[in-house]
Amino acid sequence: MTLRPSAFSAHGHWFRGNLHTHSTFSDGKCTPAEVVHFYRQQGYAFVAFTDHLIVADAAGLSSQDFLVIPGVEIHHNDLRGSTYHVVGIGGALPAGERMPAAGDLTADAAVLRALGALVFAAHPYWSGQTSAELLDVPAMMGIEIYNGTADVGYHKGFSLQTWDELLTAGRRVWGLAVDDAHWLPWRMDAGLGWVMVRAQELTEPAILQALARGDFYSSTGPVIEDVWVEEGQVCVGCSPAVAVYAVGDRWHCSAAKAANAQGITHVCLPLWPEQSYVRVEVVDRLGRTAWSNPVFLT
């Protein structure tokens, strides 16, 4: 039997988007119009404004071929001195209004979810969050596995171990690559990480529904064309890669390395009978990576 994630089997189109960016509504240095102009020029189809503690009023910047999704980033420092940041996008978020933190990650995530927003944890590595802290946040549909500004500004942009720990513990969450752009003149943090969403149309309901289902992959460069599981292996079609990894729970991982300059564009990698999930990583010659969402095997 062949098991193919719906991102690679559903009818629809691929839409490139950024789910985390800031503007002059909070600590970003670009206006919403300037942000939209940048992403349109880069070939994106949508962007979510996720300003700190306020919902940017930018819906008027949407057009037939570019979608603006409302969002917000809520953050708080707890009594232990650690911090959490949680992002909500879409739904009935109140445009132009402030959304102060409740002081509890689970509570803030629940407030966002109650408004119909999709909720994900922002830059867990940068925030110092552990998988144990994120495990019991039921409103959370995903975590940022790559955050551009945390990468180029702090060398703490990747949260892959946290993702795998959550998946291994049975928490089915998706992985997102984002910019978290602030447009600071001394740090280029835009156009670094994005999601490729498979959806029927470029509308907020269609994009949000696809994200909720996991019908997307994340990337800093490479393209994932197909992923499927059959006969004890996972098969991948992709843009030319120097390496392809099939990552699972605990120690489970298999890899293929390019034997020539043409790179890998198709490969099948073995799975283990006891493996609970597999996710794919594709690495190109520039060191950029694309990540599939997990395929659950048990």
Steps between C-alpha positions, in 0.01 A plus 500: 500500500623848412467775761533849355448815711213715376741787434633294209178328392224761534382705205599863517788741456819579690500839674814642661454702816654646815311446824700724736597861435492835676418852386485851639196390700759364748880475471534454124671773299281466187138599453249229410493630142879474476489147640241391244702659220811303601327165511314558175830583331648175637223289350305430816123457489416592859634643825375504859563812707585386853588815688569487873185519714298680230311387190622712209217649296630405155214308336458777243833397346360168376435464127391229259854365471636576847346414835557680831412289805443666840711378789663584829798391710435481873799475732573505870786447744401257774610492863787262425659754270422311180284632221237368266376634169187364334361599159139494383393558140159536338159464657320786671804682637397861572671725243676800648452386860753404763513147640695496828655181633322303770830384648449135412584331169210255511252776585623735227493221242144416606387862461639512147345166410161609637510786249546248219872563452756235416753494783869411496800545728755757384876427499509247789880477498546877520236520776662223700184291488523125543277239344365425849368857522328470161367147532178588680388804300193353326426810291839484325503355147871543433834651591750710311777260401689780325486869592705731277564786739591263785743334259681801354476711816563248777611168344193339659267463206450121483267308734511157337585307814201652677279395209626143505460476876137612471433257215670214684282573804193460279421870450399543136621849414612650170833672435515853358781706350451876538686830472394687816616802300558826687668685210788632708759682287791297640335154465334360189236268640243480219463239227687239705239238591153430364218249466376352173128436549290270283153655477209523260507879485671808639247590768542523875268204573671278241853585618414461869322168443799368306738610774285334766505172304877517454467542124828685464873468528753750631816619330796734496568414135439147364177374346330179612297369207366177648516277807342158539540186708477148360651156560701601804661807352438871452549641150578862420497715187678833536713771342869402467632416847834405650324303775156366585413378850209293627471594867290311753454454872796435729801366304313428177654680203621399155682713246608526139795712386551624143757306300552770236449867423151440360377423849207289616156560351336170594584253774337232717628449855432208736271514802498285813195289595475663843543856369204721600544781247728625226572850380724598210783753486647609166832690500636682194859590410468839675409332827137608479235254621139404435296303752190292440242455769500160668328195358363302793563128463334363814 
